[in-house]
Amino acid sequence: MMKKVIAVLGLLTWLSFSAQSQSFFVLNPERYKPYIDQFNADDNELYKQYIPNDSAWQFIQSNVPLLDCPDKNLELTYYFRWWTYRKQIKATPDGFIVTEFLPSVYWAGKHNSISCAAAHHFYEGRWLKDTKYLNDYANFWLRKGGDLRSYSFWISDALWSFHQVKPNSALLTDLLPDLIKNYQGWETGRMYQDKYFIGKNPDGLFSTIDDRDGMEMSIGQHGKRPTINSYMYGDAKAIARVARLKGDKQSEKLFLSKADTLQKLVLMKLWDNQSNFFKTMPYNQSKLVDVREILGYTPWYFKLPTQGKGYEKAWRLLLSDQGFKAPYGLTTAEQSHPKFELTYEGHECKWNGPSWPFSTAVTLTAMANVLNEYEQTIIEPRDYFDQLVIYSNAHRRVSENGRLLPWIDEVVNPYTGDWISRTMLESMGWRADKGGVERGKDYNHSTFCDLVISGLIGIRPQDTNSIVVNPLVPADGWDWFCLDNITYHGKTLTVLFDRFGTKYNKGRGLLCFSNGKLLAKAESIQKLTVSLE
């Protein structure tokens, strides 16, 4: 009975919110409704949560920025990923949470929550107009029983990214003691299976095993991994920012110092000068592993590498067929390594070669940071654009009757596009101990829409009341695109590019509007810094 009351009250709140007037300055939302109608028509709605399919369009129309672009496959994937994200919003007695799997899985925590991909949930969901879901989700992790450290989880950085889009100083400063306590929990550490230490080592670096990083059976395996150390660096920087908001100078100074120390250690100990890559240092060893894995790009997700030291050489491997480049997604290990493997035997989830949307999302976020923040000549916007298109096109599955359906699942074969874990689990008869029927369908383990918004279209959130617009669309690429109804700092933004001024009839070039008022423009695709004052 209590669950029904909570659901009804939540639904009334949502209906009230969605009845508010929407600000579509350029695009007509009805043009994009057929995407949602088709997703619904093709869907076997096995697991319903707070917003079922018959309410999906109302939710999307009320909450998400509208995208219009010449690549209709990418456009379709954009709306598909919002359609699947909506499925994962769950009403609980502890408020809203965002799930990773729709069916219950035994390795999840309270309310089927899993911390592994929760930061991705914040990065993606920060663009929703209604902040209720993520406000509740933040409180759940820190105060209502979320198992914060069951997996690696950059929660402080994720909450700061949410704050950059939808400022909420009261929420963050109230949660500051909890964020500090969580960081200290990582520093204290713990033993896992009485064998592996997860936490801060005497040398100052953090260690974990690949499984607790959500990257089981990786070639580099366990130890001082670039992932957990980058996450802790990002969290330390974010905690310092929150402390500054609160006027807590002591905590700000302390966590800036922690971030500075960890940055130096990562650059000194986890960078391999011979292979020009960030790598894992195994437990109780001083030498780095001999494999380059895609997790080596994680430091750039948090802008950890310093300028002018040659670290950007690592990105050459992203462009190589011997490295991570593949037809259906970035591989998790370099393809030239003797232990690189694609197999349909043994465990269904492996990080020793297949492509994972989780790591693709981290890598493309990191790549966008390099293109926006670093002076380098290794990669260019075209490379980001091409990889995002590959990632978009991998969101497909051929159905039993031969139709090509939009799809997101767990792990993909980078050469064929087959969803490996799905194929294996189906062949096992959808075992209950593996999560049941279609465990990985609509899997919420990555971002995509955020990569389009903050990377491709270039909406770069700022700590100040301003916005940077820097599209990564190649200069000789699209003649037009538009992202409309972006809620940012309490305003409704529209960013569009119209090479000839005839597509949207709002003017030529790159234009940024706030509540329908032109704030900035340029004749070509370039970086715009716009004050919202």
HELIX and SHEET records of a PDB file:
HELIX    1   1 MET A    2  SER A   18  1                                  17    
HELIX    2   2 PRO A   29  ARG A   31  5                                   3    
HELIX    3   3 LYS A   33  ASP A   42  1                                  10    
HELIX    4   4 ASN A   53  SER A   55  5                                   3    
HELIX    5   5 ALA A   56  ASN A   63  1                                   8    
HELIX    6   6 LYS A   72  LYS A   87  1                                  16    
HELIX    7   7 LYS A  110  ASN A  112  5                                   3    
HELIX    8   8 ALA A  118  GLY A  125  1                                   8    
HELIX    9   9 LYS A  132  ARG A  143  1                                  12    
HELIX   10  10 ILE A  155  VAL A  165  1                                  11    
HELIX   11  11 SER A  169  THR A  188  1                                  20    
HELIX   12  12 ASP A  211  ASP A  213  5                                   3    
HELIX   13  13 PRO A  226  LYS A  246  1                                  21    
HELIX   14  14 LYS A  249  LYS A  269  1                                  21    
HELIX   15  15 ILE A  294  TYR A  297  5                                   4    
HELIX   16  16 THR A  298  TYR A  301  1                                   4    
HELIX   17  17 TYR A  311  LEU A  319  5                                   9    
HELIX   18  18 PRO A  357  GLU A  373  1                                  17    
HELIX   19  19 PRO A  381  ASN A  393  1                                  13    
HELIX   20  20 ILE A  420  SER A  427  1                                   8    
HELIX   21  21 ALA A  432  LYS A  434  5                                   3    
HELIX   22  22 CYS A  449  ASP A  450  1                                   2    
HELIX   23  23 LEU A  451  LEU A  456  3                                   6    
SHEET    1   A 5 LEU A  66  ASP A  68  0                                        
SHEET    2   A 5 TRP A 480  TYR A 488 -1                                        
SHEET    3   A 5 LYS A 491  ASP A 498 -1                                        
SHEET    4   A 5 GLY A 509  SER A 514 -1                                        
SHEET    5   A 5 LYS A 517  ALA A 522 -1                                        
SHEET    1   B 2 ILE A  89  THR A  92  0                                        
SHEET    2   B 2 GLY A  95  VAL A  98 -1                                        
SHEET    1   C 3 ARG A 190  TYR A 192  0                                        
SHEET    2   C 3 TYR A 196  LYS A 200 -1                                        
SHEET    3   C 3 PHE A 206  SER A 207 -1                                        
SHEET    1   D 2 TRP A 271  ASP A 272  0                                        
SHEET    2   D 2 PHE A 277  PHE A 278 -1                                        
SHEET    1   E 2 ARG A 396  VAL A 398  0                                        
SHEET    2   E 2 LEU A 404  PRO A 406 -1                                        
SHEET    1   F 3 ILE A 459  PRO A 461  0                                        
SHEET    2   F 3 SER A 466  VAL A 469 -1                                        
SHEET    3   F 3 LEU A 528  SER A 531 -1                                        
END                                                                             
